[in-house]
Amino acid sequence: MSERKASDVFVECLEAEGVRYVFGIPGEETLDLNESLARSSIEFVPVRHEQGGAYMADTYGRLTRSAGVCLGTLGPGATNLMTGVADAYLDHSPLVALTGQGDVERMHKESHQYIDILSMMKPITKWNARLNAPGMIPEAVRKAFKVAQAQKPGPTHLELPEDVMEAPLDAQPLPVRAGFRRPEPSQTELEEAVALIQAADRPIVLAGNGVARVGAAGALREFARATGIPVAETFMGKGLMDYEDELALGTVGMQSRDYALAGFEEADLVITAGYDLVEHAPVNWNPKGDKKIVCIDTASVEVDEHYMTDIDLIGDLEVILSRLAQSCGVVLEAGGSGRLNEIIMGHFEAHSDDDSFPVKPPRALWELRRALGRDDMLISDVGLHKLWIARMFPAHEPSTVLIANGLAGMGIALPSAIGAKLVHPERRVVTVNGDGGFLMNCQELETASRLKTPIVNVIWENRQFGSIVWKQDKKFGRHFGVDFTNPDFVKLAEAFGLPAWRCESIGDFTEHLAKALTLDVPSVIVLPIDYSLDVAISEELGQETVAT
Ligand SMILES: Cc1ncc(C[n+]2csc(CCOP(=O)(O)OP(=O)(O)O)c2C)c(N)n1
């Protein structure tokens, strides 16, 4: 029998964890690992920048709830991975990052491409370690996946020295126990929460990404229906309630008037479900710190003077929401206001026949909503377009509108869409990008083309960093350092061998979008956009007080 080496065992451990893809770029220090991967059931997906690989793994993990895996070599490969790893950290996606490293015996001195990646990854991971000896591989891999996938999920990192990975090793993967514990709060805690909810005058729910993360939207809807308490969603919670549900208050998280118009001002009790503070600080919806708060989450550690919870129900969200639905019964005085929805949906519909060109964001979103089915996916990049999508694009189902709202890094949409399409090949996937962000990771068009992931990439072109223009104009009455020129995006896409169109009217957009959605190759649509309509829609929403 031929001798097995550490990298073989390492890859067997990945297989035992159910890994299907490793996204990344190999290096001279990952030779053995890549050779072992080549002989395994795992598909190594070469990407064109490690950041793209990390974002693919990030979204793959977010949607499958099993850690996505990305790989970079030592030094520059590892530093390139970091933005995507940091995104998984703040957005709570399970991810395992692998980086190569030189031999253990050269790490104490100045040596080629060696930097202390272990220290650099530490603050953006839940746990990380160097494989100092081959024998620790089964434990280290099991731990990396277990920690990444535990609530709240996030990234872990393993550093793989070259000499360790090529050493002989005869070991087996540790068993991966199927099924998760479903911890519940105590009966007393549940009863206290029920009493608080029943005693409230105007209770309201704020639901966040945590509910989507564990697939508990059904239980949230059941809770809302059973109690009659309406639900507002964060950006990352979009679609937890079907926007057509009468108990859906809309998406909040852009400015404090959002919350006021959804009924938070009058609410005496806020039930937070899977709410991550990273999305929008509690000061926006609890400025006086006087609301009672019932926190329903999988873990609760954060302290904020505007988020002093009265009771924490920690455990399995589905179980907790179902128990509360059964125990609370219909609440006599539910809070919430439909005003936010009325204003936002009013604008959305009012622009449905706005043929002006360049196109206004509501009309562009109208056409996208019409073209996409309930379960198709819209993936936003980061910029002013994200704020429009978050606030106005109507979602039917959770995880159908993906928004990065923790780290919020430009350039996430295209690689993220590749990850999403690998998880949901049957769904149509569209990205919306600013012309700033699209160029940050456009090299992944080649990856998408090679993988045959037919993503439709819409670029809202205005030749400016739109959201910074908006903020500068508001603060200084002028903008600066935000204008640029663009390449011809159609020719750029064509250079990748992909179809692309520039729209000269809204009719063009409708036509090209419909066509692009039928193709089996990725495509690009350039849509000149007119951002003169203020995303804050200030007149109706009242004077903007906080805009982050
Ligand atoms: C990687 C990264 N760099 C900078 C920022 C800060 N930032 C947020 S939005 C934005 C402008 C986005 O411009 P564009 O992609 O053209 O989209 P638009 O706002 O015009 O829709 C910038 C610079 C960021 N979020 N991420």
The ligand as an SDF file (V2000), in Angstrom:
LIG
                    3D

 26 27  0  0  0  0  0  0  0  0999 V2000
  -14.0920   47.6730   -0.4820 C   0  0  0  0  0  0  0  0  0  0  0  0
  -14.7990   48.9300   -0.0890 C   0  0  0  0  0  0  0  0  0  0  0  0
  -14.1950   50.1270   -0.2800 N   0  0  0  0  0  0  0  0  0  0  0  0
  -14.8480   51.2730    0.0560 C   0  0  0  0  0  0  0  0  0  0  0  0
  -16.0910   51.2310    0.6140 C   0  0  0  0  0  0  0  0  0  0  0  0
  -16.8040   52.5340    0.9900 C   0  0  0  0  0  0  0  0  0  0  0  0
  -17.9190   52.7470    0.0470 N   0  0  0  0  0  0  0  0  0  0  0  0
  -19.1660   52.3460    0.3190 C   0  0  0  0  0  0  0  0  0  0  0  0
  -20.2230   52.5950   -0.9330 S   0  0  0  0  0  0  0  0  0  0  0  0
  -19.0170   53.2820   -1.8900 C   0  0  0  0  0  0  0  0  0  0  0  0
  -19.3150   53.7670   -3.2920 C   0  0  0  0  0  0  0  0  0  0  0  0
  -19.9090   52.7150   -4.1630 C   0  0  0  0  0  0  0  0  0  0  0  0
  -19.9050   53.1660   -5.4970 O   0  0  0  0  0  0  0  0  0  0  0  0
  -20.5030   52.2920   -6.6570 P   0  0  0  0  0  0  0  0  0  0  0  0
  -19.9790   50.9080   -6.5910 O   0  0  0  0  0  0  0  0  0  0  0  0
  -20.3070   52.9910   -7.9480 O   0  0  0  0  0  0  0  0  0  0  0  0
  -22.0480   52.1820   -6.2910 O   0  0  0  0  0  0  0  0  0  0  0  0
  -23.1450   53.3650   -6.1840 P   0  0  0  0  0  0  0  0  0  0  0  0
  -23.0310   53.9310   -4.8030 O   0  0  0  0  0  0  0  0  0  0  0  0
  -22.8210   54.3830   -7.2420 O   0  0  0  0  0  0  0  0  0  0  0  0
  -24.4510   52.6860   -6.3800 O   0  0  0  0  0  0  0  0  0  0  0  0
  -17.7880   53.3100   -1.2120 C   0  0  0  0  0  0  0  0  0  0  0  0
  -16.5330   53.8750   -1.7680 C   0  0  0  0  0  0  0  0  0  0  0  0
  -16.6640   49.9570    0.8240 C   0  0  0  0  0  0  0  0  0  0  0  0
  -17.8550   49.7940    1.3920 N   0  0  0  0  0  0  0  0  0  0  0  0
  -16.0080   48.8380    0.4370 N   0  0  0  0  0  0  0  0  0  0  0  0
  1  2  1  0
  2  3  1  0
  2 26  2  0
  3  4  2  0
  4  5  1  0
  5  6  1  0
  5 24  2  0
  6  7  1  0
  7  8  2  0
  7 22  1  0
  8  9  1  0
  9 10  1  0
 10 11  1  0
 10 22  2  0
 11 12  1  0
 12 13  1  0
 13 14  1  0
 14 15  2  0
 14 16  1  0
 14 17  1  0
 17 18  1  0
 18 19  2  0
 18 20  1  0
 18 21  1  0
 22 23  1  0
 24 25  1  0
 24 26  1  0
M  CHG  1   7   1
M  END
$$$$
